[in-house]
Structure formats: structure tokens, C-alpha cells
């Protein structure tokens, strides 16, 4: 611990240098812009801006990329809350309660909850990264395909057990998502599946195209059916109201702590990441809430749990990259490529050989989180004012952003067509009261879940016992089984309690 403290002091000397501080501010601005724009995403944003780092020192370059990385997580929930359009996979769960809060005129409260949760998770996550790096890296190294599959099972079990819709509708939606996820190249054999000899389908259905269509275009179709009128949502936040709002959020301190620890743990597991962390944290918050039936109607704990967990997961994802050279998300993989371009080899020797680089990065995350939350919270009144614009004027702008976002994903016009088809599917799901979340998460995690399952069965020569003979995998599978059984056990427990 003393060695970590000394390293951190040296890191602050690097991070607080005037040029690096300016670079961090620029990175935060760029990251927030990337997070707000649907369709761009942190991975694409970091990849596009890597050429800007070639003229910088490695320590300055990683400070810029890291600032873009976590600032995009701060702002990723803005479009989810205001327009019901997630800009990133991990922002999907934020729409469940964030957008209803905005519709009720509580958009400012939702945004402040988002930013405060991100700040708390960022600071605590960096503290964990600073002092628990060696033992946590060793634990993450124990995860193989069976453990990854068990984590995925637990994520879907949470959806089935704690979702608002019926279990059958939840399972049906997830199955549709899994079917859509199989389109394209088989991740294990490399053979095309369900492409019908169409080259364009080889890459499958991208998350951004699907989520923009299901949420953004689907919401526009629904609003058009309800006869749009020139009205606005009453959302007014003054700067002097911000301290009082943040003070009111302090009573949810248990949610902050629980979601941060869960998110950080899942973030350092390859294959889990911020998306799994956000949905599991939301499910856990609902499970332990005194009023779980209110989740999905505009509950601030729902927003806190998602945004805190995904930010902590983003910080936790840096741990295996630094110590093991293992990227656990697309954005971290891009950052890892940057390290190799700069001539740095991630791994156990990186801290010893380049301490200024590693500790400068960690120290910059303390200062960068503070810069990001100041910029974000000062912008809350501006963001909330957007909701006061009549929706009939916003709708064409939102539709243009959706088309641009879908096209920018792969520079393909066919993706715009797919976006509209997903919009029709999202509209139908809303009319039939089917949940969109299981479909989205199955589409996102389908490839990883299938690959983990097939790799596990190859390891065990076809035996399912591998999921129950490995302690970590068995623990996750047992918890998942309990969640799956909850819809059946809960009525029995309630009858037993009523009879007693």
C-alpha cells in the first residue's frame, strides 16, 4: 500500500502538469460530445482520435484517451434520459427509469443522479484500481469460458426474474434477440449463418443500428400514432437547485456503494463489461427496493444503479489491460492498441518499467473525473431545457440523428433500412407490451454467450458438468438458477407468509 501511495504521488506530478491538465480538459469535452451523439460510441471515438496522440508523449496520450473514455460514460445517459435513445449498450438500462423521469418533468433530477453516480463510481473505482490492483488481477485471471457463460446466465436470469413483463414474454423477447445475434459469421467456425448469400449480412445486425431503431424510431412511430401536438415537457432546472437535488440523492448511499462494487468487479471480467454490470445492478436495486413495483415508472434508484455500475465497470476494465494486457471491452481494446503503437507492452512489468505512465494515468482519472462532473452538472440546466422544446419540433431533429447514427456505424445505406425495420419491431413490441430490454441484451451478448458455451463444451468434451465442477462458475450458475426459479418460488413464499 505504501508503494501504491508513493506511486500515486508521482502520478499526480504528471497529471497536474499544465499541459497534461489541458489535455484532460480537451479529452473530457471530446468524450462528452462522443457520448451525446447516438451512433458514434466511445470505441469509435477513441479509434478516430488515436492519430492525434502520435505527436504526444505516451503519458499525455493515454491521459487524453482515458479522459475521452470515461467522459463518454458520463454523457452516455443524456440521450437515454432525454430522448429514450441509448448512445451506448450500457445506457440501455438507463432508459427504463431515466426517460419516464424526464417525461414527468424530472429530467434535471435524473441527469444529476447520472452525473453524481458516475463521479462516485469513478472516484471509488480509481481507489480500488490503485490499492487492489495485484490481487484483483490474479482473481480475474481465473476466469475461463465456463465462468463467462455463467456470468451471462446470471445476467439473463436477472432479467427473467425481476423484469416488469411476464416471464414468457421476457423469454420470447430474449429468444428473438438470440436469433438475430446468430446472423453473420459464426464466431467459432467462421461459417456464415442466416445470411442468405448476402454479403451485407455477413457482419450481422450491429447494436447501434438495432438500438437506434428499437428505441429512437420506435418511439417516434408511437408518438406519431398518438397525434402529436405542440406541447413541451415541463423540465426546468436552475443552478441554485442543483445542491439541494444532490443532497436529496445522498439517502440512496447504499445503492451507490453496492452498484459501484458490483460494476467494478464485473468490469474487470472479460466478456461481462459495463452492459452486464448495468443490467445486473438495476436488477439487484429492484430486488432490494422497498417498492420494486415502481421500477420502470421513473424511480431515481434505477438511474443511479445503472449509471454508477457502468462507470465503475469502465474503471475496472482498465485493471486487466494494465496488468495482463487483456482488453475486456471494445474501447479498452482500442486503447490497448494505442499502447502497442507507442511501444509499450502491457503486463506485469509495465508498472516497474514505466511507473510515470501507469501512475500518471491513474492520477489523471482522479482529476479527470472531477473535471467531467463539474462540466456535466453545470450543463444540467441546458440539458433539461431541451425537454421544454415542443416534441413536434424535436422529432425531425431526432430522426435525422437516428439516420446519421445508423449510417455512421458502417457507412452503409442498408443499415438505415435495418434501422427502420427495427423501428417497426420496437413499435410492435410496445403495442403488444413485450419488453425490449431482453431482446437488446440478447442481441448484444448473444455472440459472447454462444462462444463461451461452445468453448466450454469443447473443453469438457460435451459434458455440462464443467459448469458445476469449477467453483466460480458453479457459484454463478447456482445464483442464476435461484433467479430463474424466483417467479415460481415467490408466489409460494407469499402464500406461506400469508398463511403464517
N, C-alpha and C positions, 0 to 999 in steps of 0.2 A: 504493500500500500504506500509506503514511503517513497519507493521508486516511482510509482504512478504519480504521486504528488509532485515530485521533482520534475518529472517529465511534463506534467501539465503546466507548471510554472514556465518552463522553457517554451512550451507551446503557445502560451499567451503572449510571450515576447514576439513570436512570429505572427500570430493572428492580429495583434493590436498595432502592428507596424502600419503607418499611414496608407501605404499602397495596398496592403492586403485588406485593410478595413474598407477602403474604397471599392476594391474588387468584390468584397462580400455584399456591400450595398447594391452594386450593379447586379450581382447574381440573384439577390433577393427580388429585385424589380423584374428581372427577366423570368425568374421562376414563377412569380405570381401571375405574370401575363400568360405564361405557358399553361398554368393550371386553370385559368379562367377560360381559355379558348378551347371549346369542345373539339376533339379530334386530333389535337396536337400531341398531348401527353408528355410526361416527364422523360420517358426513354427517347422519344423522337427529338424533344427539345435539347436534351443533353448531347445526343448524337450530332445534331446540326451545329451545336456551338463548340464542339471539341476542337475544330480547326482554329478557333480564337485563342486556344491555350498554347499553341505551338511556340509562340514568342514569349511565353511566361515561364518563370521558374516552376518546377514541379509543385512546390508547396503553394504557390499562388494559384496555379492551375487547378489543383484539387479543391482549394477553398472556393473558387468560382463554381466548379461543377457541383460541389456539395451544397452551396447556397441555392443554386437552381433546383437541386433535388428536393430539399426539404421545404423551400418556399412554395414549390408547386403543390406540395401536400397541404400547406396552409390554405391555398386558394382553390384547391380541387373541389371543396364543398360549396363554393359560392354559387356556381351554376346549378348544382344539385338542389340547393335550397331555394334559389330564386326562380329557376325555370324548370325544375324537375328533370334536368339533363345532366347526368354524371359525366364529368370530363375524364375520369379515370375509373378503372374497375373497382378500386377500393372506395369510391364515392357512391356506389350504388346504394349501400345500406343507409347512407345519409339522407337519401330521398324519402325514406319511409316516414320519418317524423319531421325532417327539416322543411320539406315543401309544404306539408299541412300547416306548420307553424307560420310560414310566410303567407299562406292564403288567409290565415286568421289575423294577419297584421302583426305577427310576432317575428318577422324576418330578422329584425335587428337583434333580438334575443338569441335566435338560432345562430346567427353569424358570430356573435360574441362567444357563445358556447363553443362554436367550432374553433375559433382562434385561441381561446383560453385553454381548451383541451389540448390543442396542438402545442402550445407553449409548455404546459405542464408535462406532457409526454416527452417533448423534446429535451427539456432540462433533465428530467429523471432518467430518460433513456441514455443521454450522454454520460450521466453519472455512473450508470450501470456499465456502459461501454468502457469507461475509464478504469473502474476498480474491479470489475468481474470478468475482464476480457479472457484471461487464460482458462479458468475453469469452465466458463460457458462455451468457449470454443471447443474444448475437449468433449463436452456433452453433445454439441451439435454434430460432431464427427461420428457419433454412434448411429446416426440416422441413415438407414438404407431404404430401398424401395418399400419393404413392408411397413416401416414406420410412416413413410409419406402417405401410403394408401390408407393407413389407419387414421391419420390426421384428416384426410379428405372425407372419410366415412363419418368422422365426428362432426365435421362442418355441415354435411348434408343431414345428419341426424338432428342437429340443432334446428335446421330449417323445418324439417318434418314435424318435430315435436313442439316447437314454440311459434310456428307461423300462425297468422290470423286465419288463413283459409283452412278448409278441410284437408285432412291428411291425404285423401285420394287425389284431390285437385293439386296439392303440392307435389305428390309423386308424379302425376301426369305431366305437370309443367317441367319437372326436372328431367323426365324421360325425353320430352321433346328437345330440351337443351342438349342432352347427351347425343341424340340422333344428329342434331345439327353440328355438334362438335366432331362427329366422325367424318364429315365431308372434307375431302382433301387427301393429302398424303398420310398414309399410316405411319405413325411416329416410330413404330418398332420395325416393321418390314420394309417401309419405304414405298409400298404399292399404293396407287390411287384408289380411293373408295368413294362411291356415290357421286362421282364427277361426271358420269355420262359422256365420257370422252371430250369434256370441255376443259380447255387449258385454264380458263379463268377461274374454275372451281378448284384447281389444284391447291391453292393457298387456303381454301376453306372460307368460312364466314368470320371475318375479323370482329373482335369485340367492339371496337369503336363504331363500326357500321351498324352492328346489331343494337347496341345500347342507345345510339342516337335515334335509330328508327323506333325502337320499342317505347322509349320514354319521350323523346322530343316530338317526333312526328305523330306518334300515337296520341299524345296529349293534345296536339293541335287538331287532329281529327275529332277527338272527343269534344273539344271546346267548340269547334265549328258546328257540330250537331246540336249543341245546346244554345244556338242562336246568339252569337257574340254581340255584346252591347258595349257602348263606350263607357266603361267603368274602370276604376282602378282599385287596387288593394290598399287599404289604409296602413301604410308602413312608414312611420316617421320616427327617426331616432336622432336625438340631439347629443352632442359630445358630452354635455354635463350629465346625461342619463347613463353613460357607459359605466362609471364607477359603481353606481347603485345596482345596475344589472349584473356586473361581475360579482358584487358582494352577495347577491341572491343565489348565484351559482355555487358558492362555497359550501352550501349544505349538501351538495352531491359529492363530497370529497371521497367517499367510498368508491363511487363509480370511477372517478379519476384514477385512483390508485389501482383498483382491480383491472381496469381496461389497459392501463399502461404496462403493468407486469405481464398480462396475457399477450398484448401486442408485441412487446419486446421479445418474449420467448418464441412466439410463432414467427417473428420476422427473421430470426437467425436460422430458421429451418428451411433448407432448400425445398421449393415446391409449395410451401404454405404462404408466406408473404402477407402483405397488407390486406389483400382482398379477403383471405380466410380469416385474418385477425379481426377485421371489421365486422363480418357477419357473425363470428363466434362471440365477439364481445357484445354485440347487440342482443344476441340470443341469451347470453348469460345475464345481461342487465334486465332483460324482460323476465327471466326466470326468478330473479331475486327481488323484483319490484313488488311493492305492496299493491299496485294496481296494474297488473300485466295486461289487462283488457284494454287499457288506454293507449298502449303502444301502437303506433301507426296512425294515430289521430292528432299528433302534434305534441309529443312528450319530449321535454328537453333532455332527459336522461338518455333517450335514444340517440340524439345527436352527439352528446358528449361521449358516449360509449364508442361510437363508430370512429369519430374523428380523433379521439385520444389513442385508440388502439392502432389505427393505421399509421399515425405519425410515429408511435413507439416502434411499430414494426419496421418502418423505414430506417430508423436509427439502428435497430437490432440487425438489420440486413447488412450493415457495414462491418459487423464483427467477423463473420466468416470470410468476407472478402479480404480484410486486412491480415488476418492471422493464418488463413488456409488457402487463400486465392480461389475461394468458391463463391461465385455470384448466386444469390438467392432470388433475384428478380431481374427483369429486363433492363431497368435503369442501372442497377448495380453492375450488370454485365457490361454495359456501355462504359461505365466509369472504370471498370477493371481493364477494358481495352485501352483507355487513356493512360493508365499506369504503365502498361506494357509499351505503349508508344513513347512515353517519357523515359523508358529504360529502367523502370522499377519492377522488381519481381515480388509480388505479394506472397506472403508466407511467414513462418515463424521468425525468420531472420530480418524481416523488414523493419521491425521496431529497433533492433540492435544496430542495423546498418544505416538507417535513415530516421533517427529519432525526431529530427526537426520536422520532417514531412508528416509522420504519424501524429505526433502531439500537436503540431500546428493545425492539422485537420480537426482533431478533437476539440481543441480550444476554440477554433473558429465556429464550431457548432454551438457553443455557448453564446458567443457574441451574435452569431447569425440568427439564432432563434429569437433573441431579444429584438434585433432589428426588424425581423419579419413580423413579430406580433405588434410592434409599435405601428408599423406601416399598415398592417391589416386592420387593427382596431380603429385607427384614425380614419380609415376609409369606410367603416361601417355605415355612417350616415349617408354616404354617397351610394353604397350598395343598396341600402334599404330604400332610398329614394327611387331607385329603378322600379320598385314594385308599385309606385304611385302612377306610373305611366299606363294609360289605358291599354288593355291587352290587345285590342284590335290594332293598335299601332306597333306593339311589340311583336305580334305574331309574324309579320313578314320578315322582321329582323332575325327572329329565332329560326325561321325556316331557312333563311339564307345561311346562317351559321351552321345549321344542320347539314345543308348541301355541301358547303365548303369543308366542314369537318369530315364528312363521309368521303368526299373526293380526295382530300389531302392524305387520307390514310394510306392509299396505294397509288394515287394519281390515276385512278381507273373510274371511268364513267359507269361501269357495271355496278360498282359499289353504291352509287347513288340510286340505281334501280333497286338493289337489295335493301337499301335504307327504307325506301317507300314500302317495299313488301313487308319488312319488319314492322313498319308503322301500322300497316293493316292488321298484322298479327297482334301487336300491342293493343290496338283499339278493340279487337275481338276479345282479347283476354280481359280487358276492363269491363266490357259489356257482359261477359259470362262470369265475371267475378273469379277469375283464375289469377293466382299470384304470379307476378313477373320475376320476382327475386330468384326462385328455384331455377327457372329457365336460364336467366342470366348467369348464375353461378355455375350451372352445369355446362354452359357453353364456354365459360372461362376456364374452368378447372377440369373439363372433360378429358382433354388430351393427357394432362398430368396424372389424373386418376387412373385412366386406362393404362398408361405406360407403367405406372407404379405397380398396378395389379399384374400385368403380364410379366414384368421383370421379376416380380416376387414369385410367380408360379414357375418361371424358368429356373430360378434359384432353387426352388423346392421340388423340382421335377413334377409339378402339377398338384402338390399337396397344399391344401388350405391351412394345414396345421402351422405353417410358418408365421401366420398372423397371431397365433396364440402361444407359441413357444418362445418368442422373443419378448422380454419383459416390457419394453417401452411400447411396442406395437400392441401387445395384449392389453395393456392398461388403457390405451386409446380405444381399442375395439370394445372393451367392456363398458367404458363410459358411453360410447356410441350406441351400444345395444340397449343400455338403460334409457337413453334419449328416444330411441326408436320405439321402445315399449311404453313410454310415458303416456301417449294418447289412450292406451288401453288400461294402464295402471291408475291413471289419475281419477277416472270415474269410480273405480273400485275403492281407492283411498278415501274419496269424498263420501261415498256411501258408508264406509266403515267409520269415518269420523262422525257422520250424522247419526248412525246407529248407536255409537258410544256416547 
